[in-house]
């Protein structure tokens, strides 16, 4: 394995795996995707491989993603993208800032995504999108409070994005990119773009990160039929 390559274990449609994949694409790092399914959906997936003793030896929690390069084997998607952004800082955009102050802001907004945005949006996505994958109907008693919570988070984002182009400053960072997977599902699959687009600065921010070639490249790999049909 060369220094500019790696192996990513996970499913291409997975939120956390997608978070890592887009950062790898930003840095133009070649990686082999070893498909591991923790949802038991199938789709040419190696079902239950995350419970295999060999996988548990690499990640004792048995979750995805798992990332390997020539130096480390690590899990937890946000830790992985920090590692990639720091290690390959000289390649592609500076996704982790160029000063201590900038890195502090990236860390802050990555934590905001993890602790505020993610808990707000996740229940709605699970009910409006993922439930259908398992033949279930989403529960609006869960969706509605999730959307209400998300609205409050996005009000804070709108205020921040009035001052800076991206969340941590005027350059894109891993904090911005980390929002892509869940937002993609809510906007593109559930059709709830209204939540984001009624806030003009949030809309501009989302459009900017959604249209990055790194994300388009991931979508082409993860959802080729869906992507081509929606962009025909």
N, C-alpha and C positions, 0 to 999 in steps of 0.2 A: 504494500500500500504506500503510495507516494505521499509527500507532505501536503499536496494540494488535492487530496481525495479522501473519501471516507465511506463508511457504511452506516446506513440509517435503517433501523428496524421499526416498522410500524405499518399502518394502513394509509394509503394516499388520501383518503377522505377524512382521516382522523384530524380533529382540531389540533392536538398537540404535535402530531407528526407534520402537519402542514405548516405550523409555526416554524419548525426547524427547516423544512424544505425551502421555504421562501428566502430565508437568510443564506442558506447554501447557494441558492441561485443568484442572490445579490452579489455574492463573493465569487461567483463563477467557479465553484468547487464541484468537481465531478464526484458523484456519490452513487453507490449501488443501494437500491431500495430492497431490503429484505422484508417481504410482506408478512406481517404478523397481525392477526385479527383478535382483538380482545372483546369484540361485540358478538362474535359467533354469527355474523351475517352471511358468510360464504363469499361469493364473488371471487372465485379462484384464489381464495385466501387459505393460508395454512391455519386451519381452525385450532384453537386451544394451544398453539405453540407457545404462547406466553406462560403456560403452566408447565412446560417441559423443564426438566431439571437442568438442562444445559442453558436454557434462557434464564431461569431463576438464579443460576450461578453468576450471570452477568447483571441482572437486576432483581434483587431479592423481593421487590414488591410486585414483580410479574406484570408490570405495566409498560406501555409504550409512550413515547419513543425511547429508543436506546441508540446512542451514537458512538461510533468508534472511528478514531483516526490513528495515525501512527504513534500518538503519544498517550491517548486516554481512551477509556471506555466509561461512558457516563450516561446518566438518565436525568429526568426532569427537564422539560423543554426550555424553560427560561434560563436555566443554568447552561444548557447546551448552546443557546444562541449567544449568550454572553461570551462563552468560550470561543465560539467561531468568530464573532465580531472582533474580539481582542487579538486572537492569534493571527487573523488574516486582515488586520487593520490596513495594511498597505495595498490591499487588493480591493478594487471597487470603492463604493462610498464608505465614509467613516461612520459606521452605524453605531458606534459606542462613544461618539464625541472625540474631540481632539485636545481636551483639557480636563483637569480635575472637576472644574465647575460643570462642564458639559456632561461629563460622565455621571456626576451626581444627579443632574436633571433627568438623564436617561434612566438611571436606576429608580428615581422617584416615580416617573411615569410608567415604568414597567411594573412597579408595585401597585400603582393606581389601577392599571389594567388587570392585574392579578386579584387584587383585594376589593375593588369597587365595580369595575366594568364587567369582569368575567362573572361574578356571582349574580349580577343584575340580568345579563343577557342570556345566560345559560339555560335557566328554566324555560324561557320562551322558545328557544331554539329546540330544546329537547321535545317540547310538546307540539310545536308547529311543524317541525321537520323530521326529527328522528323517530317520533312515535309512529309515523306512517311507514317507516322502514320495517317496523315490526308488526304492521297490520293493525295498529291501534289508532284511536282518535284522540287528538290532543285535548287536554283538560283546560278550558278557559279560566277555571278558578285558579289555576297556576299561572297561566299566561298573563292575565290582566295585572296582577301585582308585580310580576316580573317586568312588564313594560313600564309601569308606573315608576318603578325603581330605576330602570334604565333612563327614563326621561330626565330624572333628577341628575343622574351622572352626566348625561349629555349636556345639560345646562352648564355644568362646570366646564366641560370640554369647550363649549361655545365661547365661554369667557376667555379661556386660555388661548384658543385659536384666533381670537380677535387680535391678540398681541403677537403671536408667532405663527409661522406657516405650518409647522409641525408641533407635536406636543411638547417636545423637549427643547425646541428652538427652531431655527430656520432651515435645518437640514434633517432629512429623514433619518430615523434611528430604529433600533430594534424595538423600542417602545411603541412606535407607530405600527410596524410590521406585525407585532404580536396581536394586534386587533383584527387582522385580516380574516382568519378562519371563521370565528363566530359571527362577525358582521356579515361576511359573505353569505352564510346560511340564512340569516335573518332577512337580509335585503334581497338576495337573488333567488332563494328557494322559497322563503315564506312570503315574499313580496311586501315586506314592511319597510320599504325605503322612506315612507313618510316620516318615520320617527327620526331619521337622520336628516332628510332633505328640507325639513321645515326650519332647520338651523343652518343658515347660509355658510357659515365658516366650517361647521362640521361637514356639510355637503362637499365643499371644496376639498377639505382634507381627505374625506373618504374617496372621492373621485381620483385624487392624486395618487393615493397608495394602491387603490384597486387597479388602476391602469398601468402600474409598474410592470415592465417585462418579466421580472422575477415571479410575480404572481400569475401573470398570464401563462407563463411556462409551466407553472405547477398545475394550473387548471387543465391545461392540455394533456397533462399526464394523468391527472386524477379523474377527470370527468370529460374525456374527449368527445363523446356523443352529445352530452349536455351542452358543452361549450360551443361546439360547431353549430348545433341547432339554434342556440340562442344568439349567435353572431352571424347567421347566414344572411 
